[in-house]
């Protein structure tokens, strides 16, 4: 999946640090980050006028939330409990899990959740 960004390396390193992942080797215009389910995000620098708000949601195990959230807080990025950014500095407990919204350095909307939106889906035990 190609993820447009203001600076491909900065955005890739931000997400990799947050999720405890590795940044891959630069490949053409892309800086890849492979998430634990095998999906690869290829961060690409695009002109500012071509950036549009995108939303990426990462479903993580409940046991990993505290560590990921602590790394988010360390970055100093503003986070909120809701997609509209009204509940600044809070996390949510939607669907019986925990979640948080924030913008990455590339201007993309990011969301970390521990419980899927669909009640019939199970929480991940690992990722």
C-alpha positions in Angstrom: 0.0 0.0 0.0 1.4 3.4 -0.9 1.2 6.0 1.8 1.7 9.6 0.6 3.7 11.8 2.9 5.5 15.1 3.2 8.7 13.2 3.9 8.8 9.4 3.3 11.6 8.6 5.7 10.3 10.7 8.5 6.8 9.1 8.3 8.1 5.6 7.9 10.5 6.0 10.9 7.7 7.5 13.0 5.3 4.6 12.4 8.0 1.9 12.7 9.1 3.4 16.0 5.5 3.6 17.3 4.6 0.0 16.4 8.0 -1.5 17.3 8.8 -2.4 13.7 11.8 -2.0 11.3 12.1 0.4 8.4 13.0 -1.5 5.3 15.6 -0.6 2.7 14.7 2.3 0.4 13.3 1.0 -2.9 13.0 3.6 -5.6 10.8 6.4 -4.2 9.5 4.3 -1.3 10.5 3.7 2.3 8.8 0.4 3.3 7.5 -0.6 6.7 6.1 -4.2 6.9 3.5 -4.6 9.6 3.2 -7.9 11.4 0.4 -9.3 9.4 2.5 -9.2 6.2 1.1 -5.9 4.8 3.8 -3.6 3.6 3.3 0.2 3.7 5.4 2.0 1.1 5.9 5.6 2.2 6.3 8.0 -0.7 7.1 11.7 -0.6 4.6 13.7 -2.7 4.2 17.4 -3.3 2.4 19.3 -0.6 -0.5 20.2 -3.0 -1.1 16.5 -3.7 -1.5 15.5 0.0 -5.0 14.5 1.0 -6.0 13.3 4.5 -5.9 9.6 4.5 -6.9 7.3 7.4 -4.9 4.2 8.5 -6.1 2.0 11.3 -3.9 -0.5 13.1 -5.5 -3.3 15.1 -3.1 -4.4 17.8 -3.4 -6.8 20.8 -4.6 -5.3 24.1 -1.3 -6.4 25.7 0.7 -4.2 23.3 -1.4 -1.0 23.7 0.4 0.4 26.7 3.8 0.2 25.0 2.6 1.7 21.7 0.7 4.4 23.5 3.8 5.2 25.7 5.9 5.6 22.5 3.1 7.9 21.0 3.2 10.1 24.1 7.0 10.3 23.9 6.8 11.7 20.4 4.8 14.7 21.7 2.2 14.3 18.9 -1.3 15.5 19.9 -3.7 12.5 20.2 -7.4 12.3 20.9 -10.1 9.7 21.6 -12.3 10.6 18.7 -11.9 11.0 14.9 -12.9 14.7 15.0 -10.2 15.6 17.5 -12.6 16.9 20.2 -11.3 14.7 23.0 -7.7 15.9 23.1 -5.3 14.0 25.4 -7.7 11.1 25.9 -8.1 7.5 24.7 -11.4 5.8 23.9 -12.8 2.5 25.1 -15.0 1.8 22.0 -16.3 -1.7 21.5 -14.7 -2.9 24.8 -11.2 -2.1 23.8 -8.9 0.9 23.7 -8.1 3.3 20.9 -6.5 6.6 20.0 -6.3 8.9 16.9 -3.5 11.1 15.8 -1.7 12.6 12.7 1.6 11.2 11.5 4.3 13.7 10.3 3.0 13.2 6.8 -0.4 14.5 7.7 -2.1 11.2 7.6 -4.8 10.3 10.1 -3.7 7.3 12.2 -5.7 5.2 14.6 -4.6 2.4 17.0 -7.3 0.1 18.3 -7.4 -3.1 20.3 -10.9 -4.2 19.5 -12.3 -4.5 15.9 -15.4 -2.4 15.1 -17.4 -5.5 14.2 -18.5 -7.3 17.4 -18.3 -10.7 15.8 -14.5 -10.3 15.1 -12.1 -11.4 17.8 -9.3 -9.3 19.3 -5.9 -10.2 17.9 -3.8 -12.3 20.3 -0.6 -11.3 18.4 0.4 -9.4 15.4 
